Amino acid sequence: MKKIKKVLIANRGEVALRIIRTLKELDITAIAIYEKSDSDGYYLRFADETVMIGNQPVKDYLDVEKIIRTARECNADAVHPGYGFLSESAAFAEACEKSGILFIGPPSGVMRDLGSKVIAREIAVRAGIPTVPGTESLPPGPDGIALAAAFIDRHGYPVMLKATAGGGGRGIRRLSGREDLKELLERARSEARLAFNDDRVHIEKAIEHPRHIEIQVLADRYGNVVHLGSRDCSIQRRHQKLLEIAPANLPAGTAEAMHSAAVAVAKEARYVSAGTVEFLVDPRTGEFWFLEVNTRLQVEHTVTEMITGLDIVRHQIHIAEGRALDFGQEQIRFNGIAIEVRINAEDPHNNFLPEGGKHVDIYHSPGGPGIRLDGIIYRGYRIPLAYDSLLVKLIVWGYEWNQTVQRLKRALKDFSIVGPKTTIPLYLSICEETHFQERTFDTGYLETHQEIFNYPEPVHYIIEDTVYTAQADESETAPEKAAGPVGKEELLLLMEKKHLTAHEIEILARAGVIRSPIKGKVTKVALEIGDVVLVGDILIDLEAMKMHTHIIAEVDGRVSDVLVEPGDNVDVGDTLLLIQAT
């Protein structure tokens, strides 16, 4: 057993601060790294040592060689990868192992096996766990298209195109039968290459209206594996979780079977450290299928900690030191219900557009019984352009469901965040929705409950540093559909504005002035000067946060100017091209 004395955290933001807190409790020196653009990061204030590793936003956090070199120079015994960035990189874990640095996570070989969705499914089959029907990684070119078509002929639509090395909800596309298989395969490969530097994709049968349930496990080097109960992560946007609940509301028999299945998969994979085994569940029958194993700490690990009283990061560290688990399954007790919501600086009314670049003018947080806050927000905080838009995770605990929902509502209302738009009003709207209150929801919740987006925006009045909040009339703030001709005076005023709303960008598009609705990178320009366009034609493809957005023509006409080319970075409101209406 090796006692860890110094840990380098290969991450940033909220998760870095979360890890630092446990390291301090264990009297372990915490080393935080940062990129130049992240030099004012809140988490850096709490670290024992800080090291700038470069000035390339995001790239340096992904530079294995640079992080290993920094760990050596700082005499770190171990590296904790957090979540995101390199946390699921088997190559990073292997580099740590070869350098004699403990990796606080699973062995690299286990990560490599479970990181492949195809191999992970084979492991689940060996463990006797039902899996969703799927293919191996599809070969490139016509052979891959033929194999995908044969699978669809056998199993029918809908199906899911997935990145083989994927995770975190990225690299997933649904095919319902109307799409061009060749085009979507190419796009899926492109997204997989961008997100994971690996363009392998495979196909799985899509399960209609499932619940997304995951089981937290802990495993040591000596074959001891325990589960820490379930989490319901069904409420998602674009396959990424928004709200998580522990434990999941499952019939006793189903819950027990899923707990046993998760432990069986972990043992079959010879898993070590904290991990999460994910399943899809049919809410009507209770039937479940293995989905994947996440080989890292999860963003939502907090709700499990709230109902068990365990510090999962502490146990990750102890396991990395070579200690055996000092408790068995029978000693774990589950108490109450916990809900986590991610307070992001995003505008749900505008397709969750991040509010990068804005400042937090006022910040007051909730407190009281059963409230936990894990975040990096403070008054004056600037929403980063290069990183994610998470401000703070709100975790609430209660004895039973209704009390927990009421506590969540109270805590959300007690927040005062002035400056950026946030997801708080959306969560309040969800709390009022009947199916959520009845605890009956699946992964299609946001698509089937569009009324939750009809919330009024809060309007803040600041008088002598005191925040007064009122609800604007819904007609003032809810998204509008552009209609009618655009007046010349209105057009000139909008052309001069520095900051445009989504509605104003849509107005300009109807006049042939195509502005970017998002901050991202131009991946494709479909037209040249002089080309004729019709309403509905795809003009430009933009990529942001691994998601692609098509810019669509809102007017018939002829392209008079193209101001961008593939590879250009654009901000919200930047002019992309001009169309002379006909």
Secondary structure as GFF3:
##gff-version 3
##sequence-region A 1 582
A	DSSP	beta_strand	6	9	.	.	.	ID=ss1
A	DSSP	alpha_helix	13	25	.	.	.	ID=ss2
A	DSSP	beta_strand	29	35	.	.	.	ID=ss3
A	DSSP	three_ten_helix	36	38	.	.	.	ID=ss4
A	DSSP	three_ten_helix	42	46	.	.	.	ID=ss5
A	DSSP	beta_strand	49	54	.	.	.	ID=ss6
A	DSSP	three_ten_helix	60	62	.	.	.	ID=ss7
A	DSSP	alpha_helix	64	73	.	.	.	ID=ss8
A	DSSP	beta_strand	78	80	.	.	.	ID=ss9
A	DSSP	alpha_helix	90	98	.	.	.	ID=ss10
A	DSSP	beta_strand	102	103	.	.	.	ID=ss11
A	DSSP	alpha_helix	108	115	.	.	.	ID=ss12
A	DSSP	alpha_helix	117	126	.	.	.	ID=ss13
A	DSSP	alpha_helix	142	155	.	.	.	ID=ss14
A	DSSP	beta_strand	159	163	.	.	.	ID=ss15
A	DSSP	beta_strand	172	175	.	.	.	ID=ss16
A	DSSP	alpha_helix	181	196	.	.	.	ID=ss17
A	DSSP	beta_strand	201	205	.	.	.	ID=ss18
A	DSSP	beta_strand	211	219	.	.	.	ID=ss19
A	DSSP	beta_strand	225	237	.	.	.	ID=ss20
A	DSSP	beta_strand	240	246	.	.	.	ID=ss21
A	DSSP	alpha_helix	252	268	.	.	.	ID=ss22
A	DSSP	beta_strand	273	281	.	.	.	ID=ss23
A	DSSP	beta_strand	288	294	.	.	.	ID=ss24
A	DSSP	alpha_helix	301	308	.	.	.	ID=ss25
A	DSSP	alpha_helix	312	320	.	.	.	ID=ss26
A	DSSP	three_ten_helix	329	331	.	.	.	ID=ss27
A	DSSP	beta_strand	337	344	.	.	.	ID=ss28
A	DSSP	beta_strand	346	347	.	.	.	ID=ss29
A	DSSP	three_ten_helix	348	350	.	.	.	ID=ss30
A	DSSP	beta_strand	353	354	.	.	.	ID=ss31
A	DSSP	beta_strand	362	364	.	.	.	ID=ss32
A	DSSP	beta_strand	371	375	.	.	.	ID=ss33
A	DSSP	beta_strand	390	398	.	.	.	ID=ss34
A	DSSP	alpha_helix	401	414	.	.	.	ID=ss35
A	DSSP	beta_strand	416	418	.	.	.	ID=ss36
A	DSSP	alpha_helix	424	432	.	.	.	ID=ss37
A	DSSP	alpha_helix	434	437	.	.	.	ID=ss38
A	DSSP	alpha_helix	445	448	.	.	.	ID=ss39
A	DSSP	three_ten_helix	450	453	.	.	.	ID=ss40
A	DSSP	beta_strand	458	463	.	.	.	ID=ss41
A	DSSP	beta_strand	466	471	.	.	.	ID=ss42
A	DSSP	alpha_helix	474	477	.	.	.	ID=ss43
A	DSSP	alpha_helix	488	496	.	.	.	ID=ss44
A	DSSP	alpha_helix	502	510	.	.	.	ID=ss45
A	DSSP	beta_strand	513	515	.	.	.	ID=ss46
A	DSSP	beta_strand	520	525	.	.	.	ID=ss47
A	DSSP	beta_strand	532	533	.	.	.	ID=ss48
A	DSSP	beta_strand	538	544	.	.	.	ID=ss49
A	DSSP	beta_strand	547	552	.	.	.	ID=ss50
A	DSSP	beta_strand	557	562	.	.	.	ID=ss51
A	DSSP	beta_strand	569	570	.	.	.	ID=ss52
A	DSSP	beta_strand	575	581	.	.	.	ID=ss53
###
